[in-house]
Amino acid sequence: MSALLEWIRDCTGATRVHPGAHVQTLWRGYGSITRHRIEGASTPSVIAKVVRPPPDGSGPGHVRKVRSYAVERTFYAASAQRVRPVARVPQALGARENNDESWLLIEDLDISGFAARHRHLDADRLGACLDWLGAFHGTFIGQPIAQLWPRGTYWHLGTRSEELRRMTSGPLRDAAGPLDAALARCPMQTLLHGDPKPANFCFPTLRGAPVAAVDFQYAGGGVGVVDVVYLLSCMPARWRVHHVDRAIDRYFVALRRHAGVQGATAEAAWRPLVDIAWADLARFLAGWCGDDWSRDEDGAPRVRRAMDMVRNMASLSAPETTEPPTAR
């Protein structure tokens, strides 16, 4: 029996662990996710995430990815149990660092009733994801973010200097620093999922029931609308033109429901930052894949409003200039 199978047996108390069935390869070939059938335990299967970075990995992207897997293990150890009652995440069954590899063993959500996956969301499924985000963010408003990313998400400016250099000169590139600063200095912060795309939500077989979420590599501090904007950006642009504001309203209803007065205070601080978050995401996409934000029927007006906002902020905060005193 391999070391991994022995470890799974020890974590679960199983009498037998079967070799894993491939689920997916991790981004850039940094490992794999497998499903293991087990016998003699309280569950018939578990999910193992084996991180095996390439030996020749280097550069900021490599460092970021390796760190992200350590952050995910910390999330499951320190935060997952707290949020599970209101925003479903897998139960952690074990974590281990083994030489140059790391292993994470979690609940198989398929067995727990979350077997459906949808890369394209209809209104009901999107609403369920927004409800999950509202509950998740509401749980962590104002709480310290220990041992996770100080700034959540994989696209914030502090980790994307290469993409900034690749951007075409223009107003969005000029606004990159002020946009990032406007999000960072908001006094109401929470824990972000960091990558809430449709593929990272697991849907129940019973339509209308709550969803679950996975993949917490970029969990860290931030304002909740950053996660929301990222999720909504995955919807078709034509749909967003007519429905995105209603979707944002639904998110804030969920936030207030789970966080009460704190949720209402966060809403007052975060609603004015929706366009800022949209422009910040557009900045990353422009540098990462050359995305032309100006062609986005819904996003372009938001980006322009955000750039106007940060310009106004800069002009209001600039000190008054006076003539220098005459030398004596």
GIBEL-V863791 format. One record per residue. N is the residue number from 1. PHI is phi in whole degrees, -180 to 180 (* if undefined). OMEGA is omega in radians with two decimals (999 if undefined). NEAR is the number of other C-alpha atoms within 8 Angstrom. Layout:
BEGIN
N_PHI_OMEGA_NEAR + N_PHI_OMEGA_NEAR
END
This chain:
BEGIN
1_*_-3.13_4 + 2_-69_3.13_5 + 3_-61_3.14_6 + 4_-65_-3.13_6 + 5_-66_3.08_11 + 6_-63_-3.14_10 + 7_-66_3.10_8 + 8_-61_3.09_11 + 9_-60_-3.14_12 + 10_-66_-3.12_8 + 11_-70_-3.02_8 + 12_-104_-3.05_9 + 13_74_-3.10_8 + 14_-70_3.04_12 + 15_-87_3.12_9 + 16_-152_3.11_8 + 17_-124_-3.14_13 + 18_-88_3.06_8 + 19_-55_-3.00_7 + 20_-76_2.98_8 + 21_-96_-3.07_7 + 22_-64_3.05_9 + 23_-103_3.07_8 + 24_-164_3.04_7 + 25_-92_3.13_10 + 26_-71_-3.10_10 + 27_-51_3.12_6 + 28_61_3.07_4 + 29_73_-3.09_9 + 30_-85_3.12_11 + 31_144_-3.08_12 + 32_-154_3.03_13 + 33_-116_-3.12_13 + 34_-131_3.06_12 + 35_-108_-3.09_13 + 36_-117_2.98_13 + 37_-76_3.13_11 + 38_-132_-3.13_14 + 39_-125_3.08_9 + 40_77_3.13_8 + 41_-125_-3.08_10 + 42_-77_3.14_5 + 43_-137_-3.10_6 + 44_-82_3.13_9 + 45_-157_3.12_11 + 46_-140_3.14_13 + 47_-113_3.09_12 + 48_-113_3.07_12 + 49_-111_-3.09_11 + 50_-107_3.14_11 + 51_-99_-3.09_12 + 52_-136_-3.08_9 + 53_-63_3.09_11 + 54_-64_-3.07_7 + 55_-65_-3.12_4 + 56_-100_-3.13_4 + 57_-64_3.13_7 + 58_-160_3.08_7 + 59_90_-3.07_6 + 60_-63_3.12_7 + 61_-64_3.11_7 + 62_-64_-3.14_9 + 63_-60_-3.13_9 + 64_-63_-3.12_9 + 65_-66_3.14_8 + 66_-61_3.11_9 + 67_-63_-3.08_8 + 68_-63_3.14_10 + 69_-72_3.04_10 + 70_-66_3.09_9 + 71_-62_-3.14_15 + 72_-62_3.11_13 + 73_-62_3.11_10 + 74_-66_3.11_11 + 75_-57_-3.11_12 + 76_-66_-3.13_11 + 77_-76_-2.95_9 + 78_-109_-2.97_7 + 79_-124_-3.00_9 + 80_-62_-3.09_13 + 81_-63_-3.11_10 + 82_-69_-3.02_6 + 83_-93_-3.04_12 + 84_-55_-3.12_10 + 85_-64_-3.07_7 + 86_-117_3.12_8 + 87_-135_-2.92_12 + 88_-66_3.02_12 + 89_-134_3.13_10 + 90_-65_3.00_13 + 91_-79_3.09_9 + 92_-81_-3.12_12 + 93_-111_3.12_10 + 94_173_3.07_8 + 95_-148_-3.07_10 + 96_-158_2.97_7 + 97_-105_-3.02_8 + 98_-130_-3.06_7 + 99_57_-3.12_5 + 100_-91_-3.14_7 + 101_-109_2.93_10 + 102_-135_-3.09_12 + 103_-124_3.06_12 + 104_-133_-3.13_13 + 105_-116_-3.10_13 + 106_-134_3.05_12 + 107_-56_3.03_11 + 108_-85_-3.08_11 + 109_-66_3.07_10 + 110_-59_-3.14_8 + 111_-69_-3.08_9 + 112_-88_3.04_7 + 113_101_-3.13_8 + 114_-120_-2.98_13 + 115_-89_-3.06_12 + 116_-89_3.06_9 + 117_-127_-3.12_8 + 118_-140_3.11_8 + 119_-80_3.09_6 + 120_-119_-2.99_6 + 121_-101_2.92_10 + 122_-88_-3.03_6 + 123_-62_-3.11_6 + 124_-66_-3.12_8 + 125_-70_3.05_9 + 126_-61_3.12_9 + 127_-58_3.11_11 + 128_-65_3.10_12 + 129_-68_3.10_10 + 130_-65_3.08_13 + 131_-62_3.11_13 + 132_-62_3.13_15 + 133_-62_3.12_14 + 134_-61_3.11_15 + 135_-69_-3.14_15 + 136_-63_3.13_12 + 137_-63_-3.12_13 + 138_-62_-3.14_13 + 139_-69_-2.96_9 + 140_-115_-3.14_9 + 141_-58_3.06_14 + 142_74_-3.11_7 + 143_-91_3.10_8 + 144_-66_3.14_4 + 145_-104_-3.05_10 + 146_-92_3.01_4 + 147_65_3.01_6 + 148_-104_3.08_10 + 149_-68_3.05_11 + 150_-57_3.01_7 + 151_-119_-3.14_8 + 152_-75_-3.09_15 + 153_83_-3.14_12 + 154_-97_-3.04_8 + 155_-115_-3.07_8 + 156_-67_-2.89_13 + 157_-59_-3.08_11 + 158_-62_3.14_5 + 159_-110_-3.02_9 + 160_-131_3.13_10 + 161_-68_3.13_8 + 162_-64_3.13_7 + 163_-66_3.11_11 + 164_-65_3.13_12 + 165_-64_-3.12_7 + 166_-80_-3.11_8 + 167_-66_3.01_10 + 168_-69_3.11_6 + 169_-58_-3.13_6 + 170_164_-3.03_6 + 171_-65_-3.13_7 + 172_-70_3.08_9 + 173_-63_3.12_11 + 174_-63_-3.08_8 + 175_-88_-3.02_10 + 176_-55_-3.13_11 + 177_-63_3.11_8 + 178_-61_3.10_8 + 179_-63_3.13_15 + 180_-62_-3.13_11 + 181_-65_-3.14_8 + 182_-63_3.10_11 + 183_-74_-3.06_12 + 184_-71_-3.05_7 + 185_-89_3.08_6 + 186_-61_-3.07_9 + 187_-71_3.12_5 + 188_-96_-3.14_11 + 189_-121_3.10_12 + 190_-145_3.04_14 + 191_-96_3.08_17 + 192_-91_2.97_16 + 193_-64_3.03_12 + 194_98_3.13_13 + 195_-157_-3.02_12 + 196_-84_3.07_11 + 197_-81_-3.11_9 + 198_-54_-3.11_11 + 199_-65_-3.13_8 + 200_-98_3.01_10 + 201_-110_3.12_13 + 202_-111_-2.98_14 + 203_-101_-3.13_12 + 204_-75_3.07_12 + 205_-70_3.09_8 + 206_-89_-3.09_5 + 207_-62_-3.13_5 + 208_96_3.11_7 + 209_-80_3.13_7 + 210_-61_3.10_10 + 211_-98_3.00_14 + 212_-121_-3.14_13 + 213_-134_3.13_10 + 214_-133_3.02_9 + 215_70_-3.08_7 + 216_-110_-3.12_11 + 217_-67_-3.07_10 + 218_-116_3.05_15 + 219_-68_-3.13_16 + 220_-178_-3.03_15 + 221_-71_3.08_13 + 222_162_3.09_13 + 223_-96_-2.97_14 + 224_-57_-3.08_13 + 225_-67_3.06_11 + 226_-63_3.05_12 + 227_-63_-3.08_14 + 228_-64_3.13_13 + 229_-60_3.13_11 + 230_-60_3.11_13 + 231_-62_-3.10_11 + 232_-67_3.11_9 + 233_-66_3.11_8 + 234_-80_3.11_8 + 235_-83_3.13_10 + 236_-59_-3.08_7 + 237_-59_-3.11_11 + 238_-65_3.07_8 + 239_-65_-3.08_9 + 240_-64_-3.13_11 + 241_-55_-3.02_9 + 242_-103_-2.92_7 + 243_-126_-2.98_8 + 244_-66_-3.13_10 + 245_-66_3.08_7 + 246_-66_3.11_7 + 247_-64_3.10_10 + 248_-64_3.08_9 + 249_-59_-3.14_8 + 250_-62_3.10_11 + 251_-58_-3.09_14 + 252_-69_3.02_11 + 253_-60_3.12_9 + 254_-65_3.13_13 + 255_-62_-3.14_17 + 256_-66_-3.13_14 + 257_-63_-3.07_9 + 258_-95_-3.06_11 + 259_-121_3.03_13 + 260_58_-3.10_9 + 261_-62_3.10_7 + 262_-61_3.11_9 + 263_-64_3.10_15 + 264_-66_3.10_11 + 265_-66_3.11_9 + 266_-64_3.12_10 + 267_-59_3.13_9 + 268_-61_-3.13_8 + 269_-83_-2.99_11 + 270_-93_-3.12_12 + 271_-56_3.13_8 + 272_-66_-3.10_8 + 273_-99_-3.12_11 + 274_-60_-3.14_11 + 275_-67_3.08_11 + 276_-62_3.13_15 + 277_-63_3.13_13 + 278_-65_3.13_14 + 279_-67_3.12_15 + 280_-64_3.07_12 + 281_-66_3.11_11 + 282_-62_3.09_11 + 283_-60_3.12_12 + 284_-63_-3.09_14 + 285_-63_3.12_10 + 286_-63_3.14_13 + 287_-84_-3.06_15 + 288_-83_-3.06_9 + 289_-130_3.12_6 + 290_71_-3.13_8 + 291_-60_3.13_9 + 292_-94_-3.07_7 + 293_-60_-3.05_10 + 294_-69_3.13_7 + 295_-92_3.14_6 + 296_-81_-3.03_9 + 297_-58_3.12_10 + 298_-91_-3.01_10 + 299_-73_-3.05_11 + 300_-58_3.10_11 + 301_-61_3.13_8 + 302_-69_3.12_12 + 303_-63_3.13_14 + 304_-64_3.10_9 + 305_-63_-3.14_9 + 306_-65_3.13_12 + 307_-65_3.05_14 + 308_-64_-3.13_8 + 309_-62_-3.09_8 + 310_-71_3.05_12 + 311_-66_3.10_8 + 312_-66_3.09_8 + 313_-61_-3.12_8 + 314_-66_-3.12_8 + 315_-70_3.13_7 + 316_-72_-3.10_6 + 317_-91_-3.12_6 + 318_-69_3.12_6 + 319_-68_3.08_4 + 320_-67_3.13_4 + 321_-99_3.11_4 + 322_-132_3.10_4 + 323_-65_3.10_4 + 324_-63_3.14_4 + 325_-64_3.12_4 + 326_-68_3.14_4 + 327_-65_3.11_3 + 328_-107_999_2
END
